[in-house]
Amino acid sequence: MRIAVAGGTGVVGAHVVRIAADAGHKVRVLSRSHGVDLVTGAGLDLSGIDVVIDVSGSTSPSEAMSYFESSTHTLLRAEQDVGVKHHVALSIVGAVEHPHGYYAAKALQEQLIADGPIPWTILRTTQFFEFAEQKAVAVWRWAVVAKFLSRPIAAASVARRLVEIAEGEPRGMTPEFAGPDELRMADLARMVFETHGDQRGVIELPLPGKMGRSMRDGGLLPGPDAEIDSKSYEEWLADGAH
């Protein structure tokens, strides 16, 4: 199978590329570092591609809405032009129920895909283990982490599921996918810092507004029908954060 991975150099995308290639698929990476602009379509070539997996994202929360609107339209048009048969996209648990900020942009992306011309599958997942350290803001000897209750999951597990979905038929909305344990991001940060010998203390900061309330009160936890991955945060750390 010939798979194009939009955002193939990112946290999940790099795993998708590796796992798909190891499974024997021919993989084409769609990213700026590979000469492709997903917003304008410059350098975008989907000729011969069977499935597109979109795990791309905006690095600027303030530009997320325009990014996902433009990049999704660009990808779907290009897929239609060459006859791509399946569009697979990664979304976030809670995006539709709590459409604020970045989540609102992901909700828009979901709607555009559902209304678009290409048969599709969307996988919603919880936050990634990797985010606990990546999203921590350094303030002198401290690390500030948003107060966030989640069931975080390994990015590699998400990538594996996305490749499995790409190998099958379009399914529309699939069950949510989450990690095995309900944890606060601040606790994840403390554990990963300890593992890496980082002496910084962790400050948990409640964010304001409706989105902040959803984050800290469990509004972004998966529903009862979610599929649960088996890999715990402790196992992920012990495996070298893979």
N, C-alpha and C positions, 0 to 999 in steps of 0.2 A: 504494500500500500504506500502511496505517496502522500505525505503529511506535511503541511505548512504550519509552522508555529509562530503566531504573532506574539511578540514579546518573548522570543526564545532565548534571551540572555538574562531574564529576570530571575527572581527567587524561585518561582515555580517553573518558569519556562526552560531554564537550564536543565532541570530534572526531566521535563517532558522530552526534550531533545535527546537526552542520554538514554532514557528508557525506551523511547520509540526506536532509536537506532539499534539498541541492543536486541530489540524484538525483531529486527530484520527489515524495518520500514525505511524507506528513503525519506529523509527529512530536509526541509528547506526552512531556514530561519528568516523570519521577517522582523527586522529591527533596524534602528538607525545605524548601529555599528556594522550592519550588513548591507547598507546602502538603501534601506527602505524607509520611507516616510509614510506611516499609516494614516496620517491626517490628510495629506495632499494626494497620496497615491504614487508619489515619485518613487521609481525603482521597484514598484510592486508588480511581480510577475507570478501568476498562479497557473500558468499553462502546465497541463499534465497532473495537476494536484487533485487528489480524491477527497481529502478532508482538510479543513482548516481548524486548528485549535487556537482560540484566542485567549491568551493569558496576559495580554498587554495591559498597561495601566498608565495613569498620569502621575508624574512625580509632584505635580502642584495641585493640591486640593481645590484651589480657587479656579483652576482651569479644567477640572475633571469633567464637568458637564459638557463643555464644548469639545473636549478631547473624545469622549465616548460617542457623542453624537456624530462627529466627523469621521472618526476611525471606523465605526460600525457601518455607516453608510458606504464608506470607501471599500471596505472588505466585501460587503454583500454585493455591491455592484460588480466588483472584479470577479467574484465567485460566479455570479450569474453569467458574466460574459464568456467564461470558459467552461461552464458546466460542472462546477464543484457540487458534489452531491450531499455534503454534510458539513454543517457549521457547528462546532462545539465551543462553548464559551464557559468561562469560570466566573461565577458571581459570588455574592456574600450572603450568608444567613442574615435575615433581617432587613435586607435592602428595600423590599417592597413595603414591609410593615412600618419601617422607620426611615422614610425617605428624607433624610437631612444630610447636607454636605456631600461627601463622597458617596454615601449610600444612595442618595437621590440620583447621582450620575449612573450608578450601577443599575438602579431600577429603570432608568431611561434606556440603558443599553439592552436590558432584558426585553423591554417592550418593542424596541426597534427590531430585535432579532425575531421575536414572535410574530411581528407583522410583516417580516421580510419575505423574500422570494425563495430562500434556501431552506430545505429541511434542517431542523436544528435540534440540539440537545444543550440544556443549561444545567450545570452543576453548581449548587450553592454550598459553600463550605464556611466554617468558622475561621477565626484568625489563625495565623501560622505560629508555630513555636518560635520561628526565627524573629518574629516581630518584637518579642519581649526585650531583646537586646538592641535591635536596630532602631526601635522607636524611642528608646530611653534618651532623654535630653540631659546632657552633661552640664552640671552647675557646680563648679569648683570640685569638692570631694563627694558630690552627691549625683545621683541619677534620678531624674524626675520621670515618673511613669504614670500615664493616665489611669484612673480608677476604672477598671474594666473587668467584668465577670464574664468568662467565656468557657468554651470547651475546646481549647486550641488543639491544632493538629499539625503533623509534620508535613512540610511542603512536598517532600518526596512521595508521601502517601497520596496526596492530592494529585500529583503528576501521574502516578501509576493508575489512579482511577480514570483520569482524563484520557489516557492512552487506551484503556480498556473500552471506554465509551466510544472513542473514535474508531475502534475496530469493529463496532457493531452498527446496527441501524439507528437512525435518528429516533429519539425517544421523547422529545419535548422536555418537560421539566422532570428531572430525576429526583430521588429522595435526597434530602440534605445529607451532608457528610461532615462528621465532627470527630474530635478526639475523645478519648475514654474518660477524661476527668474534668470536673468543673473546677476551674482555677482562676485566680486573679492574676492579671499580667504582672503586678508588682512582685508576687511570689515567684513567678517564672523568672523575672529579672534577678531576684536575689539568688536563685539556684544557679542560673547560668553564670553570674558574676563569681560565685563561690567556686564553681567548676573551673573557671578560667583564671582564678587567683586575683580577680579584680576586687580591690578593697573598698570601692565606693559604697556608701549607704544608699538605700532606695527610698525615695519619697513618693508616696501615692497621692496623686493630685486629682480630685474630682473636677471634671470639666463642666462648664456651665451649659445651660440650654437643654432643649428636648433630647438632643443626641447624647449629651453627657449623662442625662438621667437614664436613658436606655442602656448605655454602656455599664453604668455602675450598679443598676438594679436588676440586671439579668434579662433585660428586654431583647438582647441579641443572642440569647441561648437558642439552640436548635429545638425543633418541635419533637413530639414523642415518636414520630415515625422516621426520625433521622437514622441513617446508617452510621455505626460507630466503628472507627478504626481501632485496632488493637494496640498500637504503639503509644506507650506513655511518654510523658516528658522526661522522666528519669531514664528510661531506656534510650530515648533519643540523645540525651546528654552523654550517656555511657558509650554510645556508638560513635561519638565524636560529632554530634549534632548533624546527623545525616538521616 
